[in-house]
Amino acid sequence: MSGGRRRKLGWVWAGVAAVAASAVAFTLTGQELGARTEVLVLARDVPAGHVLQPSDLRGVQVATDTGVVPVADRGEVVGRRAKVPLVAGSLLARGQIGRTASFPPPGRSQVALAVEAGGAPPELERGDRVAVLAGPSGAGVAEKPDTATDSVVTGTVTGVRAPEAAGGPRVVTVLVETAAARRAAGLAHPRVVVLPAEGREAP
């Protein structure tokens, strides 16, 4: 076999080896990307400061476990406090639990409002940006308010509790600036109006 022929075959075999190596690497990468890990997820809504119980958590299979708590570490988080409000169905991250709550954040306060029937949209939920304003008893849901007026307080809904009795008020908890908390709490027959989304918050 001539030297040129041997060199040509050498390049061919080198190319075959490279393709084979690439195929193996691709297969291993695919297997790694396809790997799933069982991690902890919230079984119910949990308020900030709540001490986590086994019934608050369940396991779920996900494709990554970066930053979240694996089921194997359940014993490390049960008995710890939620630092922020946690929403049912969300993955539990290590930074969300500790010895003390860190919510509400500095400069913010939560205000619980007794909202009468018709005083808030029926689909109101946590994370909605809202304006809170005073209204007459039994008033319907308000139109978009003038948020520049002093009587309107804006904030983010952190909780909605159903009426305890038919026709009774819903308890809506709103995160507002601390300076406006007293004004919000003093509104007569408060009404809650959902504002246009500006990067929906998730407290």
ChimeraX attribute file (.defattr): number of C-alpha atoms within 10 A of each C-alpha:
attribute: neighborCount
match mode: 1-to-1
recipient: residues
	/A:1	5
	/A:2	7
	/A:3	8
	/A:4	9
	/A:5	9
	/A:6	11
	/A:7	10
	/A:8	12
	/A:9	12
	/A:10	12
	/A:11	11
	/A:12	12
	/A:13	11
	/A:14	12
	/A:15	12
	/A:16	12
	/A:17	12
	/A:18	12
	/A:19	12
	/A:20	12
	/A:21	12
	/A:22	12
	/A:23	12
	/A:24	12
	/A:25	12
	/A:26	12
	/A:27	12
	/A:28	12
	/A:29	12
	/A:30	11
	/A:31	11
	/A:32	12
	/A:33	11
	/A:34	12
	/A:35	12
	/A:36	14
	/A:37	15
	/A:38	17
	/A:39	24
	/A:40	27
	/A:41	24
	/A:42	20
	/A:43	18
	/A:44	15
	/A:45	14
	/A:46	18
	/A:47	18
	/A:48	19
	/A:49	19
	/A:50	18
	/A:51	20
	/A:52	17
	/A:53	13
	/A:54	12
	/A:55	10
	/A:56	16
	/A:57	22
	/A:58	18
	/A:59	18
	/A:60	16
	/A:61	15
	/A:62	14
	/A:63	13
	/A:64	15
	/A:65	16
	/A:66	8
	/A:67	11
	/A:68	16
	/A:69	21
	/A:70	21
	/A:71	18
	/A:72	11
	/A:73	11
	/A:74	17
	/A:75	10
	/A:76	11
	/A:77	20
	/A:78	16
	/A:79	16
	/A:80	19
	/A:81	22
	/A:82	26
	/A:83	21
	/A:84	22
	/A:85	20
	/A:86	23
	/A:87	18
	/A:88	14
	/A:89	15
	/A:90	13
	/A:91	23
	/A:92	23
	/A:93	16
	/A:94	14
	/A:95	12
	/A:96	17
	/A:97	24
	/A:98	17
	/A:99	12
	/A:100	15
	/A:101	20
	/A:102	17
	/A:103	17
	/A:104	17
	/A:105	11
	/A:106	9
	/A:107	9
	/A:108	16
	/A:109	18
	/A:110	21
	/A:111	22
	/A:112	18
	/A:113	23
	/A:114	19
	/A:115	22
	/A:116	20
	/A:117	20
	/A:118	18
	/A:119	26
	/A:120	22
	/A:121	15
	/A:122	9
	/A:123	6
	/A:124	17
	/A:125	16
	/A:126	17
	/A:127	18
	/A:128	22
	/A:129	25
	/A:130	25
	/A:131	24
	/A:132	26
	/A:133	25
	/A:134	19
	/A:135	17
	/A:136	11
	/A:137	15
	/A:138	13
	/A:139	16
	/A:140	15
	/A:141	17
	/A:142	19
	/A:143	9
	/A:144	12
	/A:145	15
	/A:146	11
	/A:147	14
	/A:148	9
	/A:149	9
	/A:150	10
	/A:151	14
	/A:152	20
	/A:153	23
	/A:154	22
	/A:155	24
	/A:156	23
	/A:157	27
	/A:158	22
	/A:159	21
	/A:160	16
	/A:161	12
	/A:162	11
	/A:163	15
	/A:164	10
	/A:165	8
	/A:166	8
	/A:167	10
	/A:168	13
	/A:169	18
	/A:170	21
	/A:171	18
	/A:172	22
	/A:173	20
	/A:174	29
	/A:175	23
	/A:176	24
	/A:177	19
	/A:178	16
	/A:179	11
	/A:180	18
	/A:181	19
	/A:182	13
	/A:183	15
	/A:184	26
	/A:185	16
	/A:186	11
	/A:187	17
	/A:188	15
	/A:189	17
	/A:190	23
	/A:191	29
	/A:192	29
	/A:193	22
	/A:194	24
	/A:195	16
	/A:196	11
	/A:197	11
	/A:198	7
	/A:199	7
	/A:200	11
	/A:201	13
	/A:202	14
	/A:203	17
